[in-house]
Amino acid sequence: MLNRKTILIIIILFFIAGNVYFGFRYLDTQKTLRQTQGALATKKTNEKILEFTKLFIDKVLKAEGEVDFETRLKLESAVRDLNDEEILAQWQKFVNSKSESEAQQEVKNLLGLLIDKIKTD
């Protein structure tokens, strides 16, 4: 009878130790998953910013003449897709510029902001 109790206690302790081990492994995996999801979200945001920046450079800064309506609509959609209020506000400042010199200054501010928003961590 004593042998059975001892064996049963050892089995129960083994299961408890297993549960504790797998519990810690689960928590560690959850932490790693959160970090990976954060890195993925940062990567997606960076890609969107770079895509918008490239589109802006190609369609606005390299444009020979006036930017057509379809391109402006595409740019507006791309900037809104970034979901960043600060970039959108700077975009509005650029779009609402009253003079060429003001527009040039706002372009510099916009490009600087876009570069600053790219996360490297």
Z-matrix of the N, CA and C atoms (Angstrom, degrees):
N
C 1 1.447
C 2 1.524 1 111.02
N 3 1.318 2 117.87 1 -41.71
C 4 1.447 3 121.58 2 179.68
C 5 1.522 4 110.69 3 -64.29
N 6 1.298 5 117.75 4 -35.99
C 7 1.452 6 122.77 5 177.73
C 8 1.523 7 111.78 6 -61.84
N 9 1.318 8 115.92 7 -42.27
C 10 1.474 9 120.44 8 179.33
C 11 1.529 10 110.97 9 -63.75
N 12 1.322 11 117.10 10 -43.90
C 13 1.471 12 120.92 11 179.74
C 14 1.530 13 110.08 12 -63.28
N 15 1.290 14 116.86 13 -43.22
C 16 1.453 15 121.08 14 179.79
C 17 1.527 16 110.77 15 -62.50
N 18 1.317 17 115.82 16 -45.29
C 19 1.470 18 120.39 17 178.95
C 20 1.524 19 109.94 18 -63.49
N 21 1.323 20 118.54 19 -42.79
C 22 1.465 21 122.93 20 179.47
C 23 1.533 22 110.92 21 -63.41
N 24 1.322 23 117.26 22 -42.27
C 25 1.467 24 120.95 23 178.02
C 26 1.525 25 110.26 24 -64.39
N 27 1.317 26 117.68 25 -41.94
C 28 1.470 27 121.52 26 178.22
C 29 1.524 28 110.38 27 -62.57
N 30 1.316 29 118.01 28 -42.65
C 31 1.476 30 121.84 29 178.71
C 32 1.529 31 110.39 30 -64.45
N 33 1.323 32 117.11 31 -43.85
C 34 1.474 33 120.37 32 178.82
C 35 1.520 34 110.27 33 -63.43
N 36 1.329 35 118.21 34 -44.29
C 37 1.465 36 121.38 35 177.45
C 38 1.531 37 111.35 36 -61.93
N 39 1.335 38 115.73 37 -38.40
C 40 1.464 39 120.10 38 177.44
C 41 1.537 40 110.25 39 -61.50
N 42 1.335 41 117.16 40 -45.40
C 43 1.472 42 120.81 41 178.83
C 44 1.531 43 111.90 42 -65.44
N 45 1.306 44 117.14 43 -38.84
C 46 1.470 45 120.47 44 177.67
C 47 1.527 46 109.60 45 -63.96
N 48 1.319 47 116.80 46 -45.69
C 49 1.468 48 120.67 47 178.80
C 50 1.532 49 110.47 48 -61.59
N 51 1.320 50 117.07 49 -40.04
C 52 1.465 51 121.23 50 177.22
C 53 1.519 52 111.50 51 -62.96
N 54 1.329 53 115.97 52 -43.03
C 55 1.468 54 119.63 53 178.63
C 56 1.529 55 111.40 54 -63.47
N 57 1.313 56 116.49 55 -41.51
C 58 1.467 57 120.13 56 178.79
C 59 1.530 58 109.25 57 -64.19
N 60 1.305 59 118.04 58 -45.51
C 61 1.462 60 122.30 59 179.79
C 62 1.532 61 110.55 60 -59.37
N 63 1.324 62 116.26 61 -51.40
C 64 1.456 63 119.61 62 -177.91
C 65 1.528 64 112.03 63 -69.12
N 66 1.310 65 117.33 64 -27.98
C 67 1.461 66 120.53 65 174.68
C 68 1.522 67 111.05 66 -64.28
N 69 1.347 68 116.45 67 -45.62
C 70 1.461 69 119.97 68 177.40
C 71 1.524 70 111.51 69 -65.09
N 72 1.319 71 116.91 70 -39.35
C 73 1.473 72 120.47 71 177.43
C 74 1.532 73 110.43 72 -62.71
N 75 1.322 74 116.63 73 -40.31
C 76 1.465 75 121.56 74 178.74
C 77 1.527 76 110.61 75 -62.43
N 78 1.331 77 116.89 76 -46.68
C 79 1.465 78 120.85 77 179.29
C 80 1.525 79 111.55 78 -62.36
N 81 1.320 80 116.47 79 -40.59
C 82 1.460 81 120.52 80 178.35
C 83 1.534 82 110.85 81 -65.24
N 84 1.307 83 117.00 82 -40.62
C 85 1.461 84 121.51 83 178.20
C 86 1.519 85 110.85 84 -65.71
N 87 1.330 86 117.29 85 -38.50
C 88 1.463 87 121.01 86 177.73
C 89 1.535 88 110.39 87 -64.14
N 90 1.309 89 116.92 88 -41.17
C 91 1.467 90 121.42 89 178.68
C 92 1.529 91 109.80 90 -62.60
N 93 1.313 92 116.62 91 -45.72
C 94 1.462 93 121.31 92 178.60
C 95 1.524 94 110.71 93 -62.25
N 96 1.320 95 117.09 94 -40.34
C 97 1.460 96 121.49 95 178.93
C 98 1.530 97 110.93 96 -62.49
N 99 1.327 98 117.39 97 -44.58
C 100 1.472 99 120.71 98 178.62
C 101 1.529 100 111.01 99 -61.78
N 102 1.325 101 116.65 100 -41.34
C 103 1.465 102 120.24 101 178.80
C 104 1.527 103 110.82 102 -64.33
N 105 1.325 104 116.27 103 -42.09
C 106 1.454 105 121.12 104 179.82
C 107 1.523 106 111.04 105 -66.10
N 108 1.333 107 117.15 106 -40.91
C 109 1.461 108 120.43 107 177.69
C 110 1.528 109 110.90 108 -64.21
N 111 1.320 110 117.15 109 -39.09
C 112 1.463 111 120.94 110 176.89
C 113 1.527 112 111.33 111 -63.67
N 114 1.323 113 116.15 112 -43.09
C 115 1.466 114 120.37 113 179.05
C 116 1.529 115 110.70 114 -65.25
N 117 1.323 116 116.70 115 -38.16
C 118 1.467 117 120.64 116 178.63
C 119 1.525 118 110.82 117 -66.27
N 120 1.321 119 117.10 118 -41.94
C 121 1.464 120 120.69 119 178.17
C 122 1.528 121 110.48 120 -63.09
N 123 1.328 122 116.87 121 -41.58
C 124 1.465 123 121.13 122 177.23
C 125 1.528 124 110.76 123 -62.70
N 126 1.313 125 116.34 124 -42.11
C 127 1.469 126 121.03 125 179.96
C 128 1.522 127 110.29 126 -63.30
N 129 1.322 128 117.26 127 -43.97
C 130 1.464 129 120.58 128 179.50
C 131 1.525 130 111.21 129 -63.53
N 132 1.329 131 116.54 130 -42.10
C 133 1.466 132 120.70 131 177.96
C 134 1.524 133 110.21 132 -62.17
N 135 1.327 134 116.84 133 -45.58
C 136 1.462 135 120.87 134 178.85
C 137 1.524 136 111.34 135 -60.26
N 138 1.334 137 116.88 136 -41.22
C 139 1.464 138 120.46 137 179.32
C 140 1.526 139 110.86 138 -63.69
N 141 1.328 140 117.08 139 -41.44
C 142 1.463 141 120.41 140 178.18
C 143 1.522 142 111.26 141 -63.43
N 144 1.324 143 116.24 142 -42.87
C 145 1.469 144 120.40 143 179.15
C 146 1.521 145 110.04 144 -62.85
N 147 1.325 146 117.08 145 -43.99
C 148 1.459 147 120.38 146 -179.96
C 149 1.524 148 111.62 147 -66.13
N 150 1.339 149 117.03 148 -39.51
C 151 1.466 150 120.32 149 177.58
C 152 1.526 151 110.68 150 -62.73
N 153 1.338 152 116.82 151 -44.62
C 154 1.461 153 119.63 152 178.51
C 155 1.525 154 110.59 153 -63.83
N 156 1.330 155 117.03 154 -43.18
C 157 1.459 156 121.00 155 -179.17
C 158 1.524 157 110.93 156 -61.54
N 159 1.319 158 116.64 157 -43.41
C 160 1.467 159 120.79 158 178.43
C 161 1.521 160 110.15 159 -63.93
N 162 1.318 161 116.84 160 -45.35
C 163 1.466 162 120.98 161 178.43
C 164 1.528 163 110.41 162 -59.99
N 165 1.313 164 116.96 163 -43.82
C 166 1.459 165 121.90 164 179.99
C 167 1.531 166 111.05 165 -62.59
N 168 1.306 167 116.48 166 -45.05
C 169 1.468 168 120.27 167 -179.86
C 170 1.528 169 110.29 168 -64.90
N 171 1.352 170 116.14 169 -47.08
C 172 1.461 171 119.85 170 -177.84
C 173 1.525 172 113.17 171 -65.94
N 174 1.318 173 116.84 172 -41.80
C 175 1.465 174 120.53 173 -171.75
C 176 1.524 175 114.15 174 -93.82
N 177 1.324 176 118.45 175 -22.86
C 178 1.463 177 120.37 176 -177.96
C 179 1.525 178 110.83 177 -109.95
N 180 1.312 179 116.52 178 -57.89
C 181 1.467 180 119.12 179 -174.49
C 182 1.525 181 112.53 180 -69.65
N 183 1.313 182 117.98 181 -33.09
C 184 1.465 183 121.32 182 179.87
C 185 1.531 184 112.57 183 -94.06
N 186 1.311 185 117.12 184 2.59
C 187 1.467 186 120.90 185 -177.76
C 188 1.529 187 109.98 186 -67.26
N 189 1.317 188 115.61 187 139.57
C 190 1.453 189 121.60 188 178.68
C 191 1.527 190 111.42 189 -80.24
N 192 1.322 191 115.44 190 -34.76
C 193 1.455 192 119.25 191 -178.46
C 194 1.519 193 109.77 192 -130.01
N 195 1.317 194 114.90 193 -150.41
C 196 1.456 195 120.45 194 179.96
C 197 1.530 196 110.23 195 -72.82
N 198 1.311 197 116.36 196 145.56
C 199 1.465 198 122.20 197 -179.78
C 200 1.529 199 108.24 198 -77.96
N 201 1.335 200 116.39 199 128.71
C 202 1.464 201 119.81 200 -177.01
C 203 1.527 202 111.93 201 -74.70
N 204 1.329 203 115.16 202 166.50
C 205 1.465 204 121.68 203 -175.34
C 206 1.523 205 112.28 204 -61.25
N 207 1.323 206 116.56 205 -42.32
C 208 1.470 207 120.62 206 -178.38
C 209 1.534 208 110.84 207 -61.82
N 210 1.315 209 116.70 208 -40.83
C 211 1.465 210 121.10 209 178.70
C 212 1.520 211 110.54 210 -66.94
N 213 1.339 212 116.89 211 -42.17
C 214 1.462 213 120.26 212 177.95
C 215 1.522 214 110.78 213 -61.44
N 216 1.323 215 115.99 214 -40.11
C 217 1.465 216 120.42 215 178.44
C 218 1.528 217 110.76 216 -64.80
N 219 1.323 218 116.19 217 -41.66
C 220 1.461 219 120.91 218 178.48
C 221 1.534 220 110.71 219 -63.26
N 222 1.325 221 116.51 220 -42.63
C 223 1.463 222 120.89 221 178.09
C 224 1.525 223 111.11 222 -64.63
N 225 1.324 224 116.64 223 -43.63
C 226 1.469 225 120.94 224 179.12
C 227 1.532 226 110.54 225 -60.66
N 228 1.314 227 115.44 226 -42.87
C 229 1.468 228 120.17 227 178.85
C 230 1.532 229 110.75 228 -64.23
N 231 1.304 230 116.04 229 -42.63
C 232 1.472 231 120.37 230 -179.35
C 233 1.523 232 111.54 231 -65.12
N 234 1.322 233 117.24 232 -40.06
C 235 1.468 234 119.55 233 -178.83
C 236 1.525 235 110.36 234 -70.27
N 237 1.322 236 117.32 235 -35.36
C 238 1.473 237 119.98 236 177.37
C 239 1.529 238 111.17 237 -70.63
N 240 1.324 239 116.21 238 -30.42
C 241 1.467 240 121.15 239 179.62
C 242 1.532 241 111.79 240 -67.50
N 243 1.323 242 117.09 241 -17.99
C 244 1.466 243 120.37 242 178.18
C 245 1.525 244 111.78 243 -69.71
N 246 1.335 245 117.30 244 -23.32
C 247 1.469 246 122.24 245 -179.31
C 248 1.527 247 111.93 246 56.07
N 249 1.320 248 115.61 247 43.76
C 250 1.457 249 120.81 248 178.92
C 251 1.523 250 107.93 249 -128.67
N 252 1.313 251 116.22 250 113.80
C 253 1.463 252 121.16 251 -175.63
C 254 1.523 253 112.44 252 -64.28
N 255 1.318 254 116.66 253 -35.65
C 256 1.463 255 120.38 254 -178.51
C 257 1.534 256 110.76 255 -66.96
N 258 1.326 257 116.67 256 -43.67
C 259 1.466 258 120.39 257 178.09
C 260 1.523 259 109.69 258 -66.09
N 261 1.321 260 116.95 259 -42.66
C 262 1.458 261 120.54 260 179.03
C 263 1.524 262 111.35 261 -61.33
N 264 1.321 263 117.39 262 -41.36
C 265 1.469 264 121.05 263 178.37
C 266 1.527 265 110.72 264 -63.55
N 267 1.320 266 116.94 265 -41.92
C 268 1.467 267 120.24 266 178.56
C 269 1.525 268 110.28 267 -67.25
N 270 1.318 269 117.41 268 -37.27
C 271 1.465 270 122.12 269 176.15
C 272 1.537 271 109.77 270 -60.60
N 273 1.309 272 116.25 271 -43.77
C 274 1.471 273 120.44 272 179.26
C 275 1.530 274 110.82 273 -63.38
N 276 1.309 275 116.94 274 -38.43
C 277 1.471 276 119.99 275 176.74
C 278 1.528 277 110.21 276 -61.19
N 279 1.329 278 115.90 277 -42.15
C 280 1.462 279 119.95 278 178.74
C 281 1.525 280 110.55 279 -64.96
N 282 1.311 281 117.03 280 -48.52
C 283 1.464 282 121.69 281 -177.23
C 284 1.529 283 111.19 282 -63.03
N 285 1.311 284 116.40 283 -35.96
C 286 1.468 285 120.60 284 -176.86
C 287 1.530 286 113.61 285 -91.68
N 288 1.311 287 116.96 286 13.30
C 289 1.472 288 120.60 287 179.21
C 290 1.527 289 109.99 288 -60.69
N 291 1.334 290 115.49 289 140.43
C 292 1.468 291 121.31 290 -177.29
C 293 1.527 292 112.40 291 -92.66
N 294 1.326 293 117.17 292 -24.68
C 295 1.462 294 119.63 293 -178.03
C 296 1.526 295 109.54 294 -133.52
N 297 1.309 296 114.57 295 167.28
C 298 1.460 297 119.54 296 179.91
C 299 1.521 298 111.38 297 -66.81
N 300 1.319 299 116.86 298 -39.39
C 301 1.472 300 119.24 299 -179.78
C 302 1.532 301 110.67 300 -67.58
N 303 1.329 302 116.33 301 -37.55
C 304 1.466 303 119.28 302 176.11
C 305 1.528 304 110.47 303 -65.26
N 306 1.330 305 116.96 304 -41.33
C 307 1.472 306 121.18 305 178.42
C 308 1.524 307 110.72 306 -62.38
N 309 1.327 308 116.83 307 -40.71
C 310 1.462 309 120.24 308 178.65
C 311 1.526 310 111.07 309 -62.94
N 312 1.317 311 116.69 310 -41.87
C 313 1.465 312 120.53 311 178.33
C 314 1.527 313 110.72 312 -64.36
N 315 1.333 314 116.24 313 -41.99
C 316 1.467 315 119.91 314 -179.39
C 317 1.526 316 111.83 315 -68.94
N 318 1.337 317 117.12 316 -31.12
C 319 1.474 318 120.28 317 174.91
C 320 1.520 319 109.55 318 -64.46
N 321 1.322 320 116.72 319 -44.28
C 322 1.465 321 120.42 320 177.74
C 323 1.525 322 110.52 321 -60.22
N 324 1.327 323 115.89 322 -43.40
C 325 1.470 324 120.05 323 179.21
C 326 1.530 325 110.84 324 -64.26
N 327 1.342 326 116.26 325 -41.78
C 328 1.461 327 120.64 326 -179.71
C 329 1.519 328 111.05 327 -63.90
N 330 1.318 329 117.12 328 -48.30
C 331 1.467 330 120.01 329 -179.61
C 332 1.532 331 111.44 330 -64.17
N 333 1.314 332 117.11 331 -39.30
C 334 1.468 333 120.16 332 176.58
C 335 1.519 334 111.64 333 -62.63
N 336 1.325 335 115.95 334 -41.95
C 337 1.465 336 120.45 335 178.76
C 338 1.525 337 111.33 336 -65.02
N 339 1.330 338 116.64 337 -41.92
C 340 1.467 339 120.26 338 179.01
C 341 1.525 340 110.79 339 -60.80
N 342 1.306 341 116.79 340 -42.40
C 343 1.470 342 120.62 341 178.81
C 344 1.524 343 110.18 342 -65.85
N 345 1.332 344 116.62 343 -41.82
C 346 1.469 345 120.29 344 179.50
C 347 1.528 346 112.32 345 -64.05
N 348 1.340 347 116.57 346 -29.82
C 349 1.466 348 120.57 347 -177.63
C 350 1.517 349 113.58 348 -76.51
N 351 1.327 350 117.15 349 -17.50
C 352 1.466 351 119.96 350 178.84
C 353 1.521 352 107.99 351 -71.73
N 354 1.308 353 115.64 352 122.28
C 355 1.467 354 121.86 353 -177.69
C 356 1.513 355 109.86 354 -93.23
N 357 1.308 356 114.92 355 137.10
C 358 1.469 357 119.08 356 -178.30
C 359 1.517 358 112.82 357 -109.83
N 360 1.324 359 117.90 358 -0.23
C 361 1.470 360 117.33 359 -178.63
C 362 1.485 361 112.87 360 -90.90
